[in-house]
């Protein structure tokens, strides 16, 4: 045997081993991880072949990017694969590619992104070890109870799809789910009861949807939720209460929502510590806005250039916003690290309560008044301006200049500088702030506040109403959080003897002139007057009150009832002091009142037990329960239908049908009678013949009597013939 016959097989074996152990073409390999990008069909076939052989049959991580005509059925069984990420690789349409139950028995992370997926693969439930599922960038439309049945799943990410709603029982089959990310979908509302089964959910991300409403109910879902992101939605108002949900919410992001007014007590979350409100076009922050957030220590309200008024009482007296403690092992001390970011906001003067207590303050690009800022901050050194080098202010002439540092305090917080300002030569002038201008519009029935406040500390504020009553304004009273209000209809239904002395409908304070319920008579000019030792400033604000376009219709009229419907309800916030009713009256002193609920979502009612052929004046009325003052009403005149006779109540087709049936019955009856009569006469005639024959009488026919015989002759002839035979 020569040497060539031995060397050639050895070279072939070495070549094959190199092919098997080398990384497939178009891929990169790192240990047990394989990453492939833009594979052709031939390269994909080579990859599939390689994954079947050692050592690549022990691959634990497989990444496929931009692979055309990818079919999951081609990938071999990979018993130790734990991570599978597929991106921009549309499948050939085989939505059952997970049907091989033991294809990836140890898979823990599955990403199937930008692949044109339209439905959830049913065989996802076969991945019993899956912990993370990412289906972002697909075409999924519904997240229902039959979507994901994986009891081990902990993270579900479905960004940038077309999901509009969440099924009621979808989380029943995901008891260990901790994170749900539905950013960039088409949801229009958040219903907390949909999350009743999400008992382990810690983080909920709904950024970039179209949510306009948050609906909470009496159930207790989301009790374990710690982080919620509702940024980049369409929320104009937010009411979240820990009594119902969100009891352990730690961080809340409401940025990039049209929240023009941060109202008093808009959040009642005892565990909330981080709040983001940037890019919300905030104009006013009311007194007591954050009073129900006792553990809040970090708030971001930057990029709100129209923020004209931030109440000094926004945090109340019992909040711990400025007292968040961090323990330092080096110095054995506790440092306050309360953080407030007001960069690029409309602040002209920073409220003194913030300057007194805040530990970290970010003020870059704010519209601070140089003269007032130097005076306000001269004697308040507890605040640390973190971005001091970039801080600016505006002079009376509109020039922008940097804040000037005069001294450095030796009492430093760790890594931060405490600074004071030079006194400005310009005097600080008190000013009246009217955030929404001097012409404002309200709608009948809504709660509305005319904001006007002085930014000075030594001035008194007075309000002059349209009827020329003058009232000295006091600081607003902060209301304690209370139970959710029920409407008057529900309250009286549960307790018929209910009676309550309501507070005044109008509330006057040093920050606003407020109405619990706006009436048409509230229109007019309101004067806001600030008086100090140096100057008196007046602002006259015109309030226009618009009538809501509510139309009452009779959608169906009967003899004793009228079905009513209307196009919209009034937006009532003071539901405990406003009621809704329907009244019906006629000429004969008839009058009826029917109490309805303000929460009548169907906007309809069937008025029954009326008289026939009577004209009624029917009105839909909203009114104040304490004074019976009608807020708004819409009326119609409707006549009930008269009673009809039998023929009037029968239409033409029915009448024709009845007549045809009667004719058929008559014809049938007549035919039966005639037939019975003829049969009777025929039977009588036959009986008569038989009787005549028996008596020996001849019965002649009508034609001839030649062959007429009697019964006896006939018998004799028969016997005679028998004898002859």
LUMMILUM-946079 format. One record per residue (C-alpha): residue in three letters; x, y, z. Coordinates in steps of 0.1 Angstrom, whole numbers, m for minus. Example, Ala and Ser with C-alpha at 12.3 -4.5 7.8 and 13.67 -1.06 7.14 Angstrom:
BEGIN
rest, x, y, z
ALA, 123, m45, 78
SER, 137, m11, 71
This chain:
BEGIN
rest, x, y, z
UNK, 0, 0, 0
UNK, 15, 33, m11
UNK, 15, 65, 9
UNK, m11, 82, m13
UNK, m38, 57, m5
UNK, m34, 64, 32
UNK, m30, 102, 30
UNK, m61, 109, 9
UNK, m87, 94, 33
UNK, m70, 112, 62
UNK, m73, 145, 43
UNK, m110, 138, 35
UNK, m117, 132, 72
UNK, m99, 164, 82
UNK, m117, 184, 56
UNK, m151, 171, 67
UNK, m142, 178, 103
UNK, m132, 213, 94
UNK, m165, 218, 76
UNK, m184, 206, 106
UNK, m165, 225, 133
UNK, m163, 258, 113
UNK, m189, 285, 117
UNK, m215, 284, 89
UNK, m212, 308, 60
UNK, m229, 342, 67
UNK, m228, 336, 105
UNK, m206, 344, 134
UNK, m200, 321, 163
UNK, m190, 328, 198
UNK, m189, 297, 220
UNK, m224, 282, 220
UNK, m239, 314, 204
UNK, m246, 316, 166
UNK, m255, 349, 148
UNK, m266, 349, 112
UNK, m275, 378, 90
UNK, m290, 381, 54
UNK, m287, 344, 45
UNK, m294, 331, 11
UNK, m314, 299, 6
UNK, m282, 279, 1
UNK, m267, 294, 32
UNK, m298, 287, 52
UNK, m297, 251, 41
UNK, m261, 249, 51
UNK, m269, 264, 85
UNK, m297, 238, 91
UNK, m274, 210, 82
UNK, m247, 224, 105
UNK, m271, 227, 135
UNK, m279, 190, 132
UNK, m243, 180, 138
UNK, m219, 183, 167
UNK, m208, 207, 182
UNK, m236, 230, 169
UNK, m264, 208, 180
UNK, m254, 221, 215
UNK, m261, 257, 205
UNK, m277, 277, 234
UNK, m283, 310, 216
UNK, m294, 315, 180
UNK, m298, 349, 163
UNK, m313, 352, 128
UNK, m316, 386, 111
UNK, m331, 394, 77
UNK, m334, 358, 65
UNK, m358, 355, 36
UNK, m382, 326, 32
UNK, m375, 314, 67
UNK, m396, 285, 78
UNK, m394, 275, 114
UNK, m401, 239, 104
UNK, m367, 237, 88
UNK, m349, 244, 121
UNK, m340, 210, 136
UNK, m348, 200, 172
UNK, m324, 219, 195
UNK, m326, 203, 229
UNK, m304, 229, 248
UNK, m314, 261, 229
UNK, m323, 288, 255
UNK, m324, 320, 234
UNK, m339, 323, 199
UNK, m341, 358, 184
UNK, m355, 363, 149
UNK, m356, 398, 133
UNK, m370, 410, 100
UNK, m374, 374, 87
UNK, m409, 370, 73
UNK, m422, 334, 75
UNK, m436, 317, 44
UNK, m470, 318, 61
UNK, m469, 286, 81
UNK, m484, 299, 114
UNK, m482, 264, 128
UNK, m444, 264, 130
UNK, m445, 258, 167
UNK, m464, 225, 164
UNK, m434, 204, 170
UNK, m438, 200, 207
UNK, m402, 190, 215
UNK, m384, 213, 190
UNK, m371, 237, 217
UNK, m378, 221, 251
UNK, m354, 244, 271
UNK, m362, 276, 253
UNK, m364, 306, 277
UNK, m362, 337, 255
UNK, m381, 340, 222
UNK, m380, 372, 200
UNK, m400, 372, 168
UNK, m397, 408, 157
UNK, m408, 426, 124
UNK, m419, 393, 108
UNK, m454, 401, 97
UNK, m471, 379, 123
UNK, m509, 384, 122
UNK, m521, 359, 148
UNK, m506, 344, 180
UNK, m493, 308, 172
UNK, m514, 284, 191
UNK, m485, 261, 198
UNK, m468, 287, 220
UNK, m482, 268, 249
UNK, m457, 240, 240
UNK, m428, 262, 252
UNK, m433, 253, 288
UNK, m399, 268, 299
UNK, m404, 302, 282
UNK, m397, 332, 304
UNK, m396, 361, 278
UNK, m416, 366, 247
UNK, m411, 395, 223
UNK, m434, 399, 193
UNK, m428, 436, 185
UNK, m432, 451, 151
UNK, m458, 426, 139
UNK, m495, 429, 128
UNK, m512, 415, 159
UNK, m547, 431, 166
UNK, m561, 413, 196
UNK, m547, 402, 229
UNK, m573, 378, 241
UNK, m577, 349, 264
UNK, m566, 324, 237
UNK, m534, 343, 228
UNK, m507, 332, 252
UNK, m510, 301, 274
UNK, m476, 299, 290
UNK, m477, 296, 328
UNK, m439, 301, 332
UNK, m438, 334, 312
UNK, m425, 365, 331
UNK, m420, 391, 304
UNK, m443, 398, 274
UNK, m433, 425, 250
UNK, m456, 434, 221
UNK, m445, 468, 209
UNK, m457, 485, 177
UNK, m485, 462, 168
UNK, m522, 470, 162
UNK, m537, 459, 196
UNK, m568, 479, 206
UNK, m579, 462, 238
UNK, m570, 435, 263
UNK, m592, 405, 270
UNK, m607, 400, 304
UNK, m591, 366, 311
UNK, m559, 370, 292
UNK, m537, 369, 323
UNK, m553, 339, 338
UNK, m530, 317, 319
UNK, m499, 338, 328
UNK, m499, 337, 366
UNK, m462, 346, 369
UNK, m462, 376, 345
UNK, m441, 404, 359
UNK, m437, 428, 329
UNK, m461, 437, 301
UNK, m450, 461, 274
UNK, m477, 472, 249
UNK, m460, 504, 237
UNK, m469, 519, 203
UNK, m503, 501, 199
UNK, m538, 515, 194
UNK, m554, 512, 228
UNK, m579, 540, 236
UNK, m586, 533, 273
UNK, m571, 515, 303
UNK, m596, 493, 322
UNK, m581, 482, 355
UNK, m605, 452, 358
UNK, m589, 437, 327
UNK, m559, 430, 350
UNK, m577, 412, 377
UNK, m558, 380, 370
UNK, m524, 397, 367
UNK, m515, 389, 403
UNK, m478, 391, 398
UNK, m475, 421, 374
UNK, m448, 445, 385
UNK, m443, 467, 355
UNK, m468, 479, 329
UNK, m457, 500, 299
UNK, m484, 515, 277
UNK, m463, 543, 261
UNK, m473, 557, 228
UNK, m509, 545, 226
UNK, m541, 566, 222
UNK, m554, 562, 258
UNK, m579, 590, 267
UNK, m595, 574, 298
UNK, m585, 553, 328
UNK, m614, 533, 341
UNK, m612, 520, 377
UNK, m638, 500, 394
UNK, m645, 483, 428
UNK, m622, 453, 421
UNK, m586, 453, 434
UNK, m563, 445, 405
UNK, m528, 458, 400
UNK, m521, 456, 437
UNK, m485, 445, 431
UNK, m478, 470, 403
UNK, m446, 490, 410
UNK, m439, 509, 377
UNK, m464, 522, 351
UNK, m456, 542, 320
UNK, m485, 561, 304
UNK, m464, 586, 285
UNK, m472, 598, 250
UNK, m510, 592, 252
UNK, m540, 615, 251
UNK, m549, 618, 288
UNK, m563, 652, 297
UNK, m571, 642, 333
UNK, m558, 615, 355
UNK, m575, 602, 387
UNK, m557, 573, 404
UNK, m566, 562, 439
UNK, m548, 536, 459
UNK, m581, 526, 476
UNK, m590, 508, 445
UNK, m558, 500, 427
UNK, m521, 509, 425
UNK, m515, 504, 462
UNK, m478, 498, 458
UNK, m471, 519, 427
UNK, m435, 532, 430
UNK, m429, 551, 397
UNK, m454, 567, 374
UNK, m446, 583, 340
UNK, m473, 607, 326
UNK, m451, 627, 303
UNK, m462, 639, 269
UNK, m499, 639, 278
UNK, m521, 671, 274
UNK, m524, 677, 312
UNK, m529, 714, 311
UNK, m540, 716, 348
UNK, m526, 694, 376
UNK, m556, 694, 399
UNK, m558, 691, 436
UNK, m553, 655, 448
UNK, m552, 642, 412
UNK, m531, 612, 425
UNK, m537, 594, 458
UNK, m508, 570, 459
UNK, m491, 566, 493
UNK, m461, 546, 479
UNK, m454, 567, 448
UNK, m418, 581, 449
UNK, m410, 590, 413
UNK, m433, 611, 391
UNK, m426, 623, 355
UNK, m447, 652, 340
UNK, m424, 666, 314
UNK, m437, 677, 280
UNK, m473, 679, 292
UNK, m481, 715, 283
UNK, m489, 721, 320
UNK, m501, 756, 326
UNK, m513, 755, 363
UNK, m503, 733, 393
UNK, m530, 738, 419
UNK, m527, 739, 456
UNK, m527, 703, 470
UNK, m519, 687, 437
UNK, m493, 664, 453
UNK, m507, 664, 489
UNK, m517, 627, 487
UNK, m482, 616, 477
UNK, m465, 615, 511
UNK, m434, 595, 498
UNK, m427, 615, 466
UNK, m390, 624, 464
UNK, m383, 629, 427
UNK, m404, 648, 402
UNK, m397, 659, 367
UNK, m418, 687, 353
UNK, m394, 701, 327
UNK, m402, 712, 291
UNK, m435, 729, 301
UNK, m428, 764, 288
UNK, m464, 776, 294
UNK, m463, 767, 331
UNK, m473, 801, 345
UNK, m484, 792, 380
UNK, m470, 766, 404
UNK, m489, 769, 437
UNK, m467, 772, 469
UNK, m491, 748, 485
UNK, m488, 722, 458
UNK, m471, 698, 481
UNK, m491, 706, 511
UNK, m479, 705, 547
UNK, m476, 667, 552
UNK, m457, 656, 522
UNK, m423, 640, 524
UNK, m412, 652, 490
UNK, m382, 670, 504
UNK, m372, 644, 530
UNK, m362, 614, 511
UNK, m333, 599, 531
UNK, m301, 582, 518
UNK, m277, 567, 543
UNK, m240, 573, 538
UNK, m217, 548, 554
UNK, m186, 571, 549
UNK, m199, 600, 569
UNK, m225, 581, 590
UNK, m251, 607, 580
UNK, m284, 609, 563
UNK, m286, 633, 533
UNK, m318, 647, 519
UNK, m319, 641, 481
UNK, m353, 655, 472
UNK, m351, 662, 434
UNK, m372, 686, 413
UNK, m365, 693, 376
UNK, m382, 725, 363
UNK, m359, 730, 333
UNK, m373, 749, 303
UNK, m405, 758, 321
UNK, m424, 791, 325
UNK, m413, 798, 360
UNK, m406, 835, 366
UNK, m403, 831, 404
UNK, m396, 798, 421
UNK, m420, 793, 451
UNK, m403, 799, 484
UNK, m414, 766, 497
UNK, m393, 749, 471
UNK, m363, 771, 478
UNK, m366, 764, 515
UNK, m368, 727, 514
UNK, m357, 712, 481
UNK, m323, 695, 480
UNK, m317, 693, 443
UNK, m331, 718, 418
UNK, m326, 719, 380
UNK, m335, 753, 365
UNK, m317, 755, 331
UNK, m336, 775, 304
UNK, m364, 787, 328
UNK, m378, 822, 324
UNK, m368, 834, 358
UNK, m370, 871, 366
UNK, m335, 883, 375
UNK, m346, 909, 401
UNK, m370, 886, 419
UNK, m347, 855, 417
UNK, m318, 874, 434
UNK, m341, 886, 461
UNK, m359, 853, 467
UNK, m328, 831, 467
UNK, m306, 855, 488
UNK, m318, 842, 521
UNK, m327, 806, 512
UNK, m296, 785, 510
UNK, m310, 750, 515
UNK, m315, 744, 478
UNK, m287, 731, 456
UNK, m289, 742, 420
UNK, m274, 712, 402
UNK, m271, 729, 368
UNK, m259, 762, 381
UNK, m234, 768, 353
UNK, m262, 768, 327
UNK, m288, 787, 348
UNK, m300, 820, 333
UNK, m326, 847, 341
UNK, m343, 875, 322
UNK, m340, 912, 329
UNK, m369, 937, 328
UNK, m358, 946, 292
UNK, m359, 910, 281
UNK, m322, 904, 281
UNK, m309, 869, 291
UNK, m280, 868, 315
UNK, m263, 841, 337
UNK, m270, 839, 374
UNK, m241, 855, 393
UNK, m224, 836, 421
UNK, m210, 856, 451
UNK, m201, 830, 477
UNK, m197, 793, 483
UNK, m211, 778, 514
UNK, m189, 754, 534
UNK, m219, 734, 544
UNK, m219, 713, 513
UNK, m240, 683, 504
UNK, m219, 655, 489
UNK, m208, 664, 453
UNK, m231, 694, 452
UNK, m225, 732, 455
UNK, m246, 757, 475
UNK, m247, 791, 459
UNK, m260, 826, 465
UNK, m269, 854, 440
UNK, m258, 889, 438
UNK, m286, 914, 445
UNK, m300, 929, 413
UNK, m303, 966, 409
UNK, m338, 962, 395
UNK, m366, 961, 420
UNK, m387, 929, 422
UNK, m423, 939, 412
UNK, m453, 918, 423
UNK, m474, 907, 394
UNK, m508, 891, 388
UNK, m507, 858, 370
UNK, m537, 849, 347
UNK, m525, 816, 331
UNK, m554, 813, 307
UNK, m558, 849, 297
UNK, m585, 875, 302
UNK, m611, 858, 280
UNK, m622, 824, 291
UNK, m650, 800, 281
UNK, m668, 774, 302
UNK, m697, 750, 294
UNK, m729, 747, 315
UNK, m726, 719, 341
UNK, m688, 715, 342
UNK, m665, 723, 371
UNK, m645, 754, 362
UNK, m619, 776, 379
UNK, m608, 811, 368
UNK, m572, 812, 378
UNK, m556, 845, 390
UNK, m529, 847, 416
UNK, m503, 871, 429
UNK, m466, 860, 427
UNK, m458, 884, 456
UNK, m457, 874, 493
UNK, m470, 906, 509
UNK, m500, 913, 488
UNK, m537, 906, 494
UNK, m561, 894, 468
UNK, m597, 904, 462
UNK, m623, 891, 438
UNK, m652, 913, 424
UNK, m680, 892, 409
UNK, m702, 904, 380
UNK, m729, 915, 405
UNK, m702, 937, 421
UNK, m698, 917, 453
UNK, m662, 920, 467
UNK, m646, 892, 486
UNK, m612, 890, 502
UNK, m596, 858, 491
UNK, m580, 834, 516
UNK, m555, 807, 508
UNK, m572, 776, 493
UNK, m583, 749, 518
UNK, m567, 716, 511
UNK, m593, 688, 510
UNK, m586, 655, 525
UNK, m588, 625, 502
UNK, m622, 609, 506
UNK, m642, 580, 492
UNK, m653, 582, 456
UNK, m685, 602, 452
UNK, m717, 584, 441
UNK, m743, 602, 421
UNK, m775, 615, 437
UNK, m797, 587, 421
UNK, m776, 559, 435
UNK, m773, 575, 469
UNK, m811, 580, 473
UNK, m818, 546, 459
UNK, m797, 530, 487
UNK, m809, 555, 513
UNK, m843, 571, 505
UNK, m841, 593, 536
UNK, m808, 608, 523
UNK, m804, 645, 528
UNK, m771, 665, 527
UNK, m762, 701, 532
UNK, m738, 707, 504
UNK, m710, 732, 505
UNK, m713, 764, 486
UNK, m713, 760, 448
UNK, m688, 788, 444
UNK, m653, 787, 460
UNK, m631, 818, 462
UNK, m594, 816, 471
UNK, m562, 835, 465
UNK, m556, 813, 435
UNK, m589, 809, 417
UNK, m626, 817, 415
UNK, m641, 783, 412
UNK, m675, 768, 404
UNK, m685, 732, 413
UNK, m712, 735, 386
UNK, m713, 763, 360
UNK, m747, 779, 354
UNK, m756, 801, 325
UNK, m760, 830, 349
UNK, m723, 828, 359
UNK, m713, 846, 327
UNK, m698, 880, 331
UNK, m667, 900, 341
UNK, m647, 890, 371
UNK, m621, 913, 386
UNK, m590, 900, 403
UNK, m573, 927, 425
UNK, m539, 925, 442
UNK, m532, 951, 469
UNK, m499, 957, 486
UNK, m482, 986, 503
UNK, m466, 997, 471
UNK, m491, 990, 444
UNK, m526, 978, 434
UNK, m529, 956, 403
UNK, m562, 946, 387
UNK, m571, 921, 360
UNK, m605, 919, 345
UNK, m614, 884, 332
UNK, m644, 878, 310
UNK, m661, 844, 314
UNK, m684, 832, 286
UNK, m707, 804, 293
UNK, m718, 781, 264
UNK, m749, 760, 263
UNK, m743, 724, 256
UNK, m759, 710, 225
UNK, m782, 684, 240
UNK, m811, 673, 218
UNK, m840, 651, 231
UNK, m858, 629, 205
UNK, m887, 606, 206
UNK, m872, 576, 188
UNK, m904, 555, 190
UNK, m940, 565, 199
UNK, m968, 541, 209
UNK, m1003, 545, 223
UNK, m992, 545, 260
UNK, m954, 550, 258
UNK, m927, 572, 243
UNK, m891, 560, 239
UNK, m867, 589, 245
UNK, m831, 593, 235
UNK, m806, 621, 236
UNK, m773, 627, 219
UNK, m750, 635, 249
UNK, m747, 640, 286
UNK, m734, 670, 305
UNK, m699, 666, 319
UNK, m707, 668, 356
UNK, m680, 664, 382
UNK, m701, 673, 413
UNK, m721, 642, 408
UNK, m733, 642, 444
UNK, m751, 675, 441
UNK, m765, 672, 406
UNK, m794, 650, 395
UNK, m810, 641, 362
UNK, m847, 636, 356
UNK, m874, 633, 329
UNK, m906, 653, 334
UNK, m938, 648, 314
UNK, m969, 670, 317
UNK, m1002, 675, 298
UNK, m1031, 700, 297
UNK, m1051, 682, 324
UNK, m1027, 689, 352
UNK, m1009, 657, 346
UNK, m972, 657, 357
UNK, m947, 630, 362
UNK, m911, 630, 372
UNK, m887, 601, 367
UNK, m853, 602, 384
UNK, m823, 589, 362
UNK, m787, 582, 369
UNK, m760, 606, 357
UNK, m741, 575, 345
UNK, m768, 566, 319
UNK, m743, 556, 292
UNK, m771, 545, 268
UNK, m787, 580, 269
UNK, m822, 566, 265
UNK, m854, 560, 286
UNK, m888, 544, 278
UNK, m915, 566, 293
UNK, m946, 543, 299
UNK, m981, 544, 313
UNK, m992, 574, 293
UNK, m1027, 580, 279
UNK, m1035, 574, 242
UNK, m1040, 603, 218
UNK, m1027, 629, 243
UNK, m1001, 656, 238
UNK, m973, 657, 264
UNK, m945, 683, 271
UNK, m915, 661, 279
UNK, m882, 676, 292
UNK, m848, 662, 301
UNK, m835, 682, 331
UNK, m802, 685, 350
UNK, m807, 703, 383
UNK, m791, 711, 417
UNK, m804, 688, 444
UNK, m801, 713, 472
UNK, m819, 742, 455
UNK, m839, 726, 426
UNK, m822, 751, 403
UNK, m823, 737, 368
UNK, m789, 737, 352
UNK, m799, 727, 317
UNK, m829, 712, 300
UNK, m840, 700, 266
UNK, m877, 697, 258
UNK, m900, 683, 231
UNK, m938, 681, 226
UNK, m950, 647, 216
UNK, m985, 632, 211
UNK, m991, 596, 218
UNK, m1009, 575, 191
UNK, m1047, 568, 194
UNK, m1061, 534, 198
UNK, m1070, 517, 165
UNK, m1100, 496, 154
UNK, m1095, 461, 143
UNK, m1095, 471, 107
UNK, m1072, 500, 113
UNK, m1047, 479, 130
UNK, m1047, 454, 102
UNK, m1026, 464, 72
UNK, m1035, 458, 36
UNK, m1015, 426, 31
UNK, m1029, 410, 62
UNK, m1064, 420, 52
UNK, m1060, 405, 17
UNK, m1046, 373, 33
UNK, m1076, 371, 57
UNK, m1101, 376, 28
UNK, m1084, 349, 7
UNK, m1086, 325, 36
UNK, m1122, 333, 42
UNK, m1131, 327, 6
UNK, m1113, 293, 7
UNK, m1132, 284, 38
UNK, m1165, 294, 24
UNK, m1159, 275, m9
UNK, m1148, 245, 11
UNK, m1179, 246, 33
UNK, m1203, 252, 3
UNK, m1187, 223, m17
UNK, m1190, 200, 13
UNK, m1227, 210, 18
UNK, m1236, 204, m19
UNK, m1218, 171, m20
UNK, m1236, 160, 12
UNK, m1270, 171, m3
UNK, m1265, 152, m36
UNK, m1254, 121, m18
UNK, m1284, 123, 5
UNK, m1309, 126, m24
UNK, m1292, 97, m43
UNK, m1295, 75, m12
UNK, m1332, 84, m8
UNK, m1339, 75, m44
UNK, m1322, 42, m41
UNK, m1341, 33, m10
UNK, m1374, 42, m27
UNK, m1366, 19, m56
UNK, m1358, m10, m33
UNK, m1391, m4, m14
UNK, m1411, m4, m46
UNK, m1394, m36, m59
UNK, m1401, m55, m27
UNK, m1438, m46, m28
UNK, m1441, m59, m64
UNK, m1445, m27, m81
UNK, m1427, m20, m114
UNK, m1404, 9, m115
UNK, m1401, 23, m150
UNK, m1372, 40, m164
UNK, m1374, 75, m179
UNK, m1367, 62, m215
UNK, m1389, 30, m218
UNK, m1409, 5, m198
UNK, m1403, m24, m222
UNK, m1379, m42, m201
UNK, m1393, m32, m168
UNK, m1395, m62, m144
UNK, m1405, m68, m109
UNK, m1385, m84, m82
UNK, m1407, m115, m82
UNK, m1406, m120, m120
UNK, m1368, m117, m118
UNK, m1366, m144, m92
UNK, m1389, m168, m112
UNK, m1369, m163, m144
UNK, m1338, m172, m126
UNK, m1352, m204, m112
UNK, m1366, m214, m145
UNK, m1333, m211, m162
UNK, m1317, m232, m135
UNK, m1342, m261, m140
UNK, m1337, m262, m177
UNK, m1301, m267, m172
